[in-house]
Amino acid sequence: MSLIKYLFALVFILATFQAEAGAALDVNTPGVQAIKLRMQARHGQLAAYYNSGAVGLNMDGTISLRDEASVPLAARRQLSALVEAENGDRERLYSEIANANGHPEWHNEIRRVFAPRWLNFAQRGWWMMSDRGWIQK
């Protein structure tokens, strides 16, 4: 997924939740801005791993190392750190949006809305977890 498509997907996810929940998801707090910038930069590093199938998307909207054997040993530690950072920022994004709306209790609901959207915007050929195990989109 190109960076432009990634950014479009993130904006669409926010707009969809805003329409469904009545929440202002287009909040532009310094925290949201910082998280978005980190995620955009990291996506450029993760794209090759999505494309190769080394990294897949989970049903809860997180990502995980799917095929460790396909990653050279020297790159595994860095990839694990990228995956951990991405998942952490997704959680921080949900919290930041919920807090900016004055409803920190919305964190889990925001995560539930985002999860299927991350899967929907995955590129063809990327791996996704389903109730049947890993499948390619």
N, C-alpha and C positions, 0 to 999 in steps of 0.2 A: 504494500500500500504506500503510495507516495505521501510525502509530508502534507501536501495540499488535501488529499483525500482524508488523511488522518485528522487534520484540523476540521474539515467539514464534518466528519463523523462526530467529533467531540462537540461541535456546535449543535448538530442535529440532536444528539442525545440530550443535551441540556435543554434545548427548546421543547423537546417531546415531554420531558418530565415537568417542565414549567407548565405546559398545557394540561397535563394530567393531574398534577397536584396543586396547581395554583401557587407554586413556589417560584421565587425569582432565581432562576438558575443561571442567569447571565450576569450574576454578581461579578464585580471586577475588583475584588479586594486585593491588596498586595499579596496575601497568601495564595489566592487562586491564581494570580498572574505568575507567581514564582513556580507553583506546581505545574501549570501548563507549559511554561518554558522548559522545565526539566523533562517533562514527558515528551515534548516535541523533540528535544535534543536526543533523548534516549531512543525514541522511535527509529531514528536514523541508524542507530547501532543495532537495534533488535530486528529490523526488517529482514536482513539476510537470514537470521535464525528462524523467523516465521516461514520464510520462503523455502528453507531447507527442511523444515519439519522438526528441527531440533527443539523449538519452542512451540507450545500450543496454548490455546485458550481454554480455560475451565468454564464450567457452567455457571459459576458464581461471579464471572467477570475478571477473575485473576488470570495470570498466566503461569505456566510452569515449564520446567525442563522436561520435554517429552522423550527425546531420544539422545541421551547423553553420549552414547557411543558415536554419534555422528559429528561430535564436536571434538576437535583436537584437544588432547590433554592440557596443553598450555593455555587454552582459551576457556576451559571449563570454569575456573574460579571467577574470571571476569564476567562470564555469562551468568553465573549464579548470582553475582552481585547485581547485575543489570535486572534480572528477574525480581530479585528481592526489592530493589529500589522502585521498580515499576509498580509492583503490588502495593508497596508502602505509599507511594504517591497517589494511587487510585483511592486508597482508604482515606488519605489526608484530604483529597479533593472532595470526597463525599462529606467529610466532617466540616470542611471549610464552607461548603455550600449550605449545609444545614445550620451551622452557626451564624452565617451571614443572614439567614432568614429568621434568626431568633428561635430556631427549633432544633437544638442539637439532637433531639430524639428522632429526627427524620433520617439520621445517618443510614440506618438499615434499609429504610424504604428507598432512599436514593440509590443505594447499592443494588437493590432488587430491580429497579428500573434500568440502571446502567448495564447490568449483566447481559441481558439478551441483546441489547444494542451493540455492545462490544462484539458479540458473536455475529450479529447481522452485518456489521461493517468489515468483518474479516475478508481478506481477499480469497478468491478462488484458489484452491490448492493448499490453503493453510489448514492445520490440524486443530480440531475442536473436540472437547470432551462431550460425550452425549451419555444418555442412560445406557447405551450399548457399548460404551468405551470410546476410544479415540477414533474419529472419522475425519476424512478430508472434506472440506467444503467444496 
